[in-house]
Amino acid sequence: MKLLVCTSEYPPEYSAGIGNVAYNVVEQLKKTGVKCTVCSPNADIKIGNSRMIEKSGILGLLYYWHQVSKYFKNRADDYDLVWLHNPLFIRNNPFKSSVVTMHATAYGQIIHRIYPLHFHIYKKISSLIERYCLNKMNEKARFTAVSTQVRKELEEIGISKQKITYISNGVDTKLFKPSASDDKKSLRKKFGIPEEDLIILSLGRLTEVKQPQKMIEVFSLIEKEIKDVTLVIAGKGELLGKTKDFVKQKKLNNVIFLGYVDHEKEAPDLYACSDYYIMASKYEGQPLTLLEAMASGLPCIASNIPNLRLVEDANCGIMVDFNDVEKAAKRIITYLEGVNSEHSKNARGYAVKNLDWKIIAGMYLEEFKKILAEE
């Protein structure tokens, strides 16, 4: 099979969830004999501009997909199938056979009203463009969604339910795994984390959607009730400075900012030496950090939004409403004071059984084969 993969981001340059999913699945597919060619600003076929996409958002994305359409207008038949990640073709999709993977939708962000007014208007425009482009895909295009909520959003946009398959994101369960209790102290020394404290980890970009200030508000109440508990925040983002200022304003002593953490060299050890994982987001597609935490055997404390329901499905933590700060803090305090070793086992077990990249890539391969067989 000759597979073309079109994605606006791809490692090692700027890459969030979309690029990491594409990369990990491609690497697994190559092992099965699939000939993969990646079209991205920094991959096999270089199209678009990473910096433009990062800085200008929808305009950079439209430019990338316009260039894809233009480049492959007379080259589409060189491939058996094309795998498109969150495509935005204003004109016709140039590919006869394509699988569209949606990692999140602008529409979903709109209906949950997760941004302030000025950015909400921008996202509203993005959602209208998204709706137009996705409904304009040719009849043979099939869709996959990384969560059941994204699948639901696609249906509400107008995509036929029969065209959509749910395929979860994945995780490298060999790289992200629990550590022996004896190793935790040495790993904590590496990061300057208190060796004896209860460690709650937050890892990811500090952005509006992640609600870092809500997380700090909740933690400020937890810190008053539980001794020797530390919140470790790893990651950068536009709200890093404001979040640090908020911690100072709250006069909290047990919050540590690590800044950027290398995904492969440092993140596995950081998960492995922590005790819990926390995520206060008000919207997500399906965050890879949550899956990495689960593979590392961390019980998870997640906001009660549909796209994080995986925590309940795997029975590996609790879901709370971070908008009700006092109620959320009380629930988390009760949880931290209990025995949660079973949730640790459940998290790791679920990840190994259902989320390893080899399993996820196999699901995509079956989807690809099914589409080719229908043709």
HUGINOR-V737091 format. One record per residue. N is the residue number from 1. PSI is psi as a letter, one per 20 degrees, with the letter a starting at -180 (* if undefined). NEAR is the number of other C-alpha atoms within 10 Angstrom. D_LAST is the distance of its C-alpha to the last C-alpha in Angstrom with 1 decimal. Layout:
N/PSI/NEAR/D_LAST ; N/PSI/NEAR/D_LAST
//
This chain:
1/p/14/13.9 ; 2/o/14/15.2 ; 3/p/20/15.4 ; 4/p/21/17.3 ; 5/o/23/19.4 ; 6/o/26/21.1 ; 7/p/26/24.1 ; 8/i/28/27.4 ; 9/q/28/29.4 ; 10/p/24/29.4 ; 11/q/16/32.3 ; 12/i/11/34.9 ; 13/a/13/35.7 ; 14/p/15/35.8 ; 15/p/16/33.3 ; 16/b/15/33.3 ; 17/g/18/30.8 ; 18/g/21/27.6 ; 19/h/19/28.4 ; 20/h/19/29.5 ; 21/g/23/26.4 ; 22/g/23/24.2 ; 23/g/20/26.7 ; 24/h/19/27.0 ; 25/g/21/23.4 ; 26/g/20/22.8 ; 27/h/15/25.8 ; 28/h/18/24.6 ; 29/h/20/21.1 ; 30/h/11/23.0 ; 31/h/10/24.9 ; 32/i/11/21.8 ; 33/j/10/21.0 ; 34/p/15/18.4 ; 35/o/14/19.5 ; 36/p/19/20.1 ; 37/p/17/21.4 ; 38/p/21/23.1 ; 39/o/21/24.0 ; 40/r/24/27.0 ; 41/i/22/30.7 ; 42/k/19/31.7 ; 43/b/18/28.8 ; 44/g/12/27.3 ; 45/o/16/26.5 ; 46/o/12/29.4 ; 47/q/21/28.8 ; 48/a/23/30.8 ; 49/o/17/34.1 ; 50/g/20/34.6 ; 51/h/13/38.1 ; 52/g/15/37.1 ; 53/g/20/34.4 ; 54/h/16/37.0 ; 55/h/10/39.8 ; 56/j/10/38.2 ; 57/d/13/35.4 ; 58/h/19/33.2 ; 59/g/13/34.4 ; 60/h/19/33.5 ; 61/g/24/30.0 ; 62/h/19/29.4 ; 63/g/19/30.7 ; 64/g/26/28.4 ; 65/h/25/25.2 ; 66/g/20/26.5 ; 67/h/15/27.1 ; 68/g/24/23.5 ; 69/g/21/22.2 ; 70/g/13/24.8 ; 71/h/14/24.3 ; 72/j/14/20.5 ; 73/g/14/20.6 ; 74/j/11/20.4 ; 75/i/12/19.1 ; 76/h/17/15.8 ; 77/i/13/14.0 ; 78/i/11/16.1 ; 79/q/16/13.9 ; 80/h/16/10.6 ; 81/q/22/10.9 ; 82/p/23/13.9 ; 83/o/25/16.0 ; 84/p/23/18.4 ; 85/o/22/21.6 ; 86/l/21/23.3 ; 87/q/24/22.1 ; 88/m/25/24.3 ; 89/o/24/22.8 ; 90/g/18/25.5 ; 91/a/13/23.6 ; 92/q/14/19.9 ; 93/p/23/17.4 ; 94/i/20/16.8 ; 95/p/24/13.5 ; 96/g/15/10.2 ; 97/o/22/8.6 ; 98/q/26/11.6 ; 99/p/23/13.3 ; 100/o/20/16.8 ; 101/p/24/19.6 ; 102/p/23/22.7 ; 103/h/22/25.9 ; 104/r/24/28.2 ; 105/q/23/28.5 ; 106/h/19/31.3 ; 107/g/23/31.2 ; 108/h/22/32.1 ; 109/h/21/35.0 ; 110/g/19/36.3 ; 111/h/11/36.4 ; 112/i/11/38.3 ; 113/m/16/40.7 ; 114/i/19/41.0 ; 115/q/16/42.5 ; 116/r/9/45.8 ; 117/g/10/45.9 ; 118/h/8/45.4 ; 119/h/13/42.3 ; 120/g/17/41.0 ; 121/g/13/41.0 ; 122/g/15/39.1 ; 123/h/22/36.5 ; 124/g/17/36.4 ; 125/g/15/35.5 ; 126/h/19/32.9 ; 127/h/19/31.4 ; 128/g/13/31.2 ; 129/g/18/29.4 ; 130/g/22/27.0 ; 131/g/19/26.3 ; 132/g/16/25.8 ; 133/g/18/23.4 ; 134/h/22/21.2 ; 135/i/14/21.0 ; 136/i/16/20.2 ; 137/q/23/16.9 ; 138/r/15/14.0 ; 139/h/11/12.1 ; 140/i/14/9.0 ; 141/p/21/11.6 ; 142/q/22/12.5 ; 143/q/25/16.1 ; 144/q/22/18.3 ; 145/p/25/22.0 ; 146/i/22/24.7 ; 147/r/26/26.9 ; 148/h/19/27.0 ; 149/g/22/29.2 ; 150/h/24/26.7 ; 151/g/24/24.1 ; 152/g/15/26.7 ; 153/h/21/27.5 ; 154/g/26/23.9 ; 155/g/15/24.0 ; 156/h/14/27.4 ; 157/h/19/26.1 ; 158/j/12/23.7 ; 159/p/19/20.4 ; 160/p/13/19.0 ; 161/h/13/19.8 ; 162/i/9/16.6 ; 163/i/15/14.8 ; 164/p/21/17.4 ; 165/p/19/17.9 ; 166/o/17/21.4 ; 167/o/20/21.7 ; 168/r/20/25.3 ; 169/r/27/26.9 ; 170/a/27/28.5 ; 171/q/27/31.7 ; 172/n/17/33.1 ; 173/i/21/35.2 ; 174/h/12/37.0 ; 175/g/15/38.2 ; 176/o/24/39.0 ; 177/q/22/41.1 ; 178/q/25/44.5 ; 179/q/17/47.7 ; 180/q/9/50.7 ; 181/h/9/53.4 ; 182/h/9/55.7 ; 183/i/13/53.4 ; 184/g/20/53.2 ; 185/g/14/56.6 ; 186/h/13/56.0 ; 187/h/20/52.7 ; 188/h/19/54.4 ; 189/h/12/57.1 ; 190/h/13/54.4 ; 191/i/15/53.5 ; 192/k/11/57.0 ; 193/p/22/56.1 ; 194/p/16/58.9 ; 195/h/14/58.9 ; 196/i/12/60.1 ; 197/r/15/58.5 ; 198/p/17/55.7 ; 199/p/23/52.8 ; 200/p/23/50.3 ; 201/p/25/47.6 ; 202/p/26/45.7 ; 203/p/23/43.2 ; 204/r/21/41.2 ; 205/p/20/41.8 ; 206/n/23/44.7 ; 207/r/16/43.3 ; 208/g/17/43.9 ; 209/h/15/41.0 ; 210/i/20/42.3 ; 211/l/20/45.7 ; 212/h/24/47.9 ; 213/h/19/51.1 ; 214/g/17/50.3 ; 215/g/23/49.8 ; 216/g/21/53.2 ; 217/g/18/54.9 ; 218/g/23/53.7 ; 219/h/24/54.7 ; 220/h/21/58.1 ; 221/h/16/58.8 ; 222/g/22/57.5 ; 223/h/19/59.8 ; 224/h/10/62.8 ; 225/h/13/62.2 ; 226/p/13/60.9 ; 227/q/11/62.8 ; 228/l/12/61.3 ; 229/p/20/57.8 ; 230/p/24/56.0 ; 231/p/26/53.0 ; 232/p/21/51.3 ; 233/o/23/49.1 ; 234/p/20/46.9 ; 235/r/16/45.0 ; 236/a/18/45.7 ; 237/r/13/44.8 ; 238/i/11/46.5 ; 239/j/17/48.4 ; 240/g/19/49.9 ; 241/g/11/53.2 ; 242/h/13/53.5 ; 243/g/21/52.7 ; 244/g/17/55.4 ; 245/h/12/57.8 ; 246/h/16/57.0 ; 247/g/18/57.8 ; 248/g/12/61.1 ; 249/h/9/61.8 ; 250/i/12/61.3 ; 251/l/11/63.5 ; 252/p/16/61.1 ; 253/i/12/62.0 ; 254/l/18/59.2 ; 255/p/22/56.2 ; 256/p/19/55.0 ; 257/p/15/52.7 ; 258/i/15/51.1 ; 259/b/16/49.1 ; 260/p/16/46.1 ; 261/p/16/45.1 ; 262/p/10/42.9 ; 263/g/11/39.7 ; 264/h/10/39.7 ; 265/h/10/43.4 ; 266/h/14/45.1 ; 267/g/19/42.9 ; 268/g/22/42.5 ; 269/h/23/46.3 ; 270/g/24/46.8 ; 271/g/29/44.7 ; 272/h/24/46.3 ; 273/j/28/49.8 ; 274/r/28/49.3 ; 275/h/21/49.8 ; 276/q/24/47.6 ; 277/q/26/44.8 ; 278/p/24/45.1 ; 279/o/25/42.7 ; 280/j/25/44.0 ; 281/q/23/41.1 ; 282/i/23/40.6 ; 283/q/23/36.9 ; 284/q/20/34.3 ; 285/e/22/30.5 ; 286/o/25/30.8 ; 287/p/21/33.6 ; 288/h/18/33.3 ; 289/h/19/37.1 ; 290/g/24/37.1 ; 291/h/27/34.8 ; 292/h/26/37.0 ; 293/g/33/40.0 ; 294/g/35/38.6 ; 295/h/32/37.8 ; 296/j/31/41.3 ; 297/k/31/42.7 ; 298/p/33/44.1 ; 299/q/29/44.6 ; 300/p/27/43.2 ; 301/o/25/44.9 ; 302/q/23/42.3 ; 303/q/25/42.5 ; 304/m/20/41.4 ; 305/q/17/38.3 ; 306/h/16/35.0 ; 307/i/21/33.1 ; 308/j/24/35.7 ; 309/i/19/35.6 ; 310/h/19/34.4 ; 311/g/24/38.1 ; 312/g/14/38.7 ; 313/h/10/35.6 ; 314/i/17/36.9 ; 315/l/18/40.5 ; 316/k/25/41.6 ; 317/b/25/43.7 ; 318/q/19/44.7 ; 319/p/21/43.5 ; 320/r/19/46.2 ; 321/o/17/46.7 ; 322/i/22/48.0 ; 323/h/16/49.1 ; 324/n/11/51.8 ; 325/g/18/53.5 ; 326/g/15/56.3 ; 327/g/14/54.2 ; 328/g/20/51.5 ; 329/g/23/54.3 ; 330/g/15/55.9 ; 331/g/15/52.8 ; 332/g/19/52.0 ; 333/g/18/55.6 ; 334/g/10/55.5 ; 335/g/14/52.3 ; 336/h/19/53.8 ; 337/i/9/56.9 ; 338/a/9/55.1 ; 339/o/8/53.7 ; 340/k/16/49.9 ; 341/h/13/49.3 ; 342/h/13/46.9 ; 343/h/21/44.7 ; 344/g/23/44.7 ; 345/g/19/43.5 ; 346/g/21/40.8 ; 347/g/27/39.5 ; 348/g/26/39.2 ; 349/g/18/37.8 ; 350/g/20/35.1 ; 351/g/25/34.0 ; 352/g/20/33.9 ; 353/h/10/32.1 ; 354/h/16/29.5 ; 355/i/24/29.5 ; 356/q/19/29.7 ; 357/h/24/27.3 ; 358/h/19/26.1 ; 359/g/18/25.0 ; 360/g/20/23.4 ; 361/h/24/21.5 ; 362/h/15/20.3 ; 363/g/17/19.0 ; 364/g/20/17.1 ; 365/g/18/15.7 ; 366/h/11/14.5 ; 367/g/18/12.8 ; 368/g/21/11.1 ; 369/h/13/10.0 ; 370/g/11/8.8 ; 371/g/17/6.6 ; 372/h/14/5.2 ; 373/h/8/5.4 ; 374/h/7/3.8 ; 375/*/7/0.0
//
